[in-house]
Amino acid sequence: AATIDSGALAGRVSFLAYLALSTVMTGMIYPVAARWCWGGGWLQELGFVDFAGSGVVHLVGAVSALVAMSICGPRIGKFNDYRGWKGVWRIVFLERNDDEFYQLPKNEVEKAIYSPIKSMQNPVQLLFATFSLLCGFLAFNPASTFSTIRNADNLAARITVVTLLSA
């Protein structure tokens, strides 16, 4: 779940802040959520089935990334017309910076330390990475069922179809 945060917070926080968030996530929040879903937790007793950890890992990671991004704000220079939170929302989302903080650098010192956000340069590399990730999921998800032998291989086939449709 902490690796989902790393992608969401890239360019927004320092390594030390990410390390602190990752420690809290993996040491306190994720074990509680995992216990609720696995090993006789209350969600499991209600009938919740989490296949290969997908629900716990992705939901906890997505919620923590959303909360962290709402606190940090956008990447500097990404949205030139960004307006910060106003009124009570400024307190709720801990907005500490003015609108100018998120704009492109204006003086020479800011320009010296600023690295611009690069757009995608090669769509072929993007497609290759997407298909590589899909091949990894097609290998991992059906094999996680441990039912590719005898008459139980229909489950692996169904999981393969769901993986392809989800991609």
N, C-alpha and C positions, 0 to 999 in steps of 0.2 A: 504494500500500500504506500510505502514511503517513496518508491520510485515514481509513482504517479505525481506526487508533489514536486519531484525534481524537474519534470518537464513543465509543469505549470508555473513554477517559480523561477525558471531559468531567466536570468537577466533582470530579475526583480529584487532579489535578496543576495546577501553575501553568503559565502560558504559556511561561515560560523552560524548564521541564522538558520540556514538549511539543516546544518548538523543538529542544532537544538530542536528544530521541528521534527526531524527524523528520529531523534532519541525519544521524544515524547510520544510520537506515533507508535514506534515499535515497542516501547517499554511500558506504555500505559493504556493508550486508546485501543490499539489493535488487539491486544490480548483479551480485553473485556468483550469486544465485539466477536472475536473468535469463540470465546467461551459461551456466549449466548447462542451461537449457531452450531457448535460441535460439542461432542462429549456429554450429551444430556442436558444442554442448556435450555432455557425456557422457549426459545424460538424453535429448537429442534423438537421439543415436546408438543408444540402446536402444529407440527407437520412440515416445518420449513426444511427443504432439502437444498444443500449447497453443493453443486457439482464441482469438484476439484478446487474449491475455494474461490470460485469466480465471484459469487455474490459478496462475500465478506471483503475480499481484497479490493475489488473495484469500487464498491459502494463507500467503504471507509476512505479509500484513497481519493475518490472524487469529491466527497463532502469536505475532507480536510483541505484539498486543493482549492475548492470554491471559497471556503472560509478564509484561507490564507491569501488568496488573490483579492478578495474584497477588502482585506485589511491593507494589502500592499499597494493596490491601485495598478494602473497599466504600466507597461514598460516605458521607460523614458524615451521619447521621440517616436513612439508608435502612433499616437493620435495627437496631431498638432493642435487640434481644437478641443482638447479634453478640458472638461470643467469639473472641478472637485466637488465633493459633497457639500451641501449647504444646510444650515440649520441643525436640527436634531440629528440628521443622518451623519453629519460630520463627527458627532460624538459617538454614534453607534458604530461606525466603521473606522473609528480612530484616525480620521484624516488629519494629518499634521502639516501637510504641505499646501502651499498655494497652487493655483493653476499653472503658474510659470514654471514650477518645478518639473512638470511633465512635458514641457515644450522642448524643442530642439535646442542645443546649446547656443548661447548668444555671445559669450566672450571667448577669448583665446584659451584660457585655462580650461573651461568646460569642453571646448572643441578638442583639446589635447587628450583628454581622458575618455571622451565619448567614442564608442564604437557603434556604428549604425547597424540597424537590423537589416540583414540581407534577405532579399526575396529569393525564391527558388530559382536556381540558375539552369538546372538540367532536369527536365521532366522524365527523362529515361531513368535517371538514378532514383527518382521518386517512385516510379513504377516498379523498378527492380526491388527496392526496399519493401514496398507493399507486398509484392508476390513472395519475397523471402519470408516475411512475417506470416503470411497466409500459409505457406508450406510448413512453417514451424507449428502453427496452430493445428493444421491438419495432421501433423504427426503426434502432437501432445494430447489433444482432446480425445480422440477415439482410443488412444492407448491408455488413457487414464481410467477407462472403464474396467480394464483387466478382463474383458469379456470378448476377446477376438477369437475364441476357440469354441468348438462344438456348436451348439444351437443358440448360443447367446450372442452371436455376432450381429444380430439385428439391432441391438442397442448401439453398438459402435457405428453401424451404418447410419442410424438416425442421428447420432451426434455429429457425424461427418456432414450430413446434409444441413443440420442446423448451423454448424460452423461456417459452411459455405454461404448460406443465406444471410448470416449475420455479417459477413465480410462485406 
